[in-house]
Amino acid sequence: ELENQLTIKSKTLDELKQSVALNGSAEQTAEALPPRIAELCEMMDSTVSQVAQLKTSMQSILEQWRVYDEIYAEVSLMTTRYLYCIDHCKPSVMSMDALKNQVKTLQ
């Protein structure tokens, strides 16, 4: 969206340049306008460059988040499996009285 807005502003700036070129320097304010237009063009180029850098950074960040999500899902699955095994593999805990009763029954 930001790139589209910059493209529109760039076209507007180009139209302004053409308009100033067609009108010439008939008025005094027109003499001050071209340096301002050049300044705006430099600002626009700088902004476009910053947006390109931001886009590259964002793509890198998105890739890192994708890798994080994959690893998180894998760790979550492993944790769930581990908890399942712990719940089903641990020996049943009995009280001392229950163990004595079981020993008597077995004897």
MIFI-643165 format. One line per 10 residues: their letters; for each residue x, y, z of C-alpha. Coordinates in nm, 3 decimals. Each point is the difference from the previous one (the first is absolute). Layout:
! residues N
a> X,Y,Z  ...;
! end
This chain:
! residues 107
elenqltiks> 0.000,0.000,0.000  0.285,0.233,0.089  0.171,-0.075,-0.330  -0.322,0.080,-0.187  -0.033,0.331,0.183  0.361,0.084,-0.083  -0.062,-0.079,-0.366  -0.301,0.233,-0.004  0.197,0.278,0.172  0.285,-0.050,-0.244;
ktldelkqsv> -0.237,0.042,-0.294  -0.141,0.315,0.160  0.352,0.135,0.045  0.083,-0.076,-0.365  -0.314,0.185,-0.108  0.105,0.295,0.214  0.344,0.001,-0.163  -0.158,-0.003,-0.346  -0.237,0.278,0.096  0.287,0.217,0.126;
alngsaeqta> 0.199,-0.075,-0.314  -0.293,0.102,-0.221  -0.071,0.320,0.192  0.362,0.103,-0.001  0.128,0.257,0.244  -0.256,0.269,-0.078  -0.065,0.075,0.364  0.240,0.047,0.289  -0.155,-0.286,0.195  0.072,-0.233,-0.288;
ealppriael> 0.373,0.067,0.050  -0.019,-0.125,0.356  -0.207,-0.303,-0.095  0.254,-0.210,-0.195  0.243,-0.029,0.296  -0.296,-0.109,0.213  -0.094,-0.256,-0.263  0.357,-0.131,-0.006  -0.010,-0.021,0.380  -0.331,-0.189,-0.017;
cemmdstvsq> 0.148,-0.239,-0.257  0.295,-0.072,0.231  -0.236,-0.058,0.290  -0.211,-0.231,-0.217  0.306,-0.201,-0.106  0.112,-0.026,0.361  -0.346,-0.117,0.106  -0.014,-0.258,-0.280  0.340,-0.130,0.110  -0.113,-0.021,0.362;
vaqlktsmqs> -0.316,-0.186,-0.102  0.209,-0.249,-0.199  0.223,-0.059,0.304  -0.305,-0.036,0.222  -0.153,-0.251,-0.240  0.321,-0.207,0.002  0.013,0.010,0.380  -0.365,-0.096,0.030  0.047,-0.297,-0.232  0.292,-0.117,0.212;
ileqwrvyde> -0.205,0.042,0.318  -0.293,-0.189,-0.151  0.232,-0.285,-0.095  0.137,-0.011,0.354  -0.355,-0.010,0.143  -0.089,-0.283,-0.239  0.300,-0.200,0.123  -0.095,0.082,0.360  -0.357,-0.121,-0.057  0.126,-0.327,-0.148;
iyaevslmtt> 0.238,-0.062,0.288  -0.263,0.100,0.257  -0.249,-0.245,-0.150  0.263,-0.278,0.009  0.096,0.075,0.363  -0.365,0.018,0.100  -0.066,-0.341,-0.156  0.304,-0.149,0.171  -0.110,0.145,0.335  -0.347,-0.145,-0.043;
rylycidhck> 0.146,-0.342,-0.081  0.232,0.022,0.300  -0.287,0.089,0.235  -0.208,-0.285,-0.142  0.283,-0.247,0.060  0.055,0.128,0.353  -0.369,-0.036,0.081  -0.025,-0.353,-0.138  0.340,-0.139,0.091  0.034,0.095,0.364;
psvmsmdalk> -0.073,-0.270,0.254  -0.316,0.034,0.197  0.062,0.146,0.342  -0.146,-0.196,0.286  -0.011,0.076,0.368  0.192,-0.212,0.246  -0.322,-0.156,0.132  -0.113,-0.092,-0.349  0.337,-0.164,-0.068  -0.020,-0.202,0.327;
nqvktlq> -0.350,-0.116,-0.090  0.116,-0.103,-0.344  0.293,-0.195,0.147  -0.237,-0.182,0.240  -0.232,-0.081,-0.285  0.283,-0.137,-0.210  0.133,-0.213,0.288;
! end
